[in-house]
Amino acid sequence: MHEPQDSMEDCIFCKIARGEIPSKKVYEDGEILAFHDIHPQAPVHFMMIPKKHITSLADADADDAGMLGRMLTMSARLAREQGLPDGFRTIINTGRIGRQEVMHLHVHIVGGPEPLGRMLPRPGA
């Protein structure tokens, strides 16, 4: 289950969604905000967040399915608009094992003119 509140007072992404912390916006509507990562790991690196506080993908429920689906399908259009016509990577780190750093669900969209490196090493490598 996700957090009972729509927003968390001390969550940095909730503060960005509320406009209390500035961001370089890529997209915004009533449910979703996309903005450039302040520490980009690729030539193009932005994030999409639900404005409603959901701690992680593991905390999302059936009520969140429509919004999450919109986030994923919208990522392709926004990636193209940001200069990624030939593909991109979406990353959702979840919980401690997934190395989630900010405890607010977010999708990283990363890419550039050259193929990205492997996400995980091949077994035995």
Buried (B, 14 or more C-beta within 10 A) or exposed (E): EBBEEEBBEEBEBBBBBEEEEEBEEBBBEEBBBBBBBEEEEBEBBBBBBBBBBBBBBEBBEEEBEEBBEBBEEBBBEBBEEBEBEEEBBBBBBBEEEEEBEBBBBBBBBBBBEEEEEEEEEEEEE
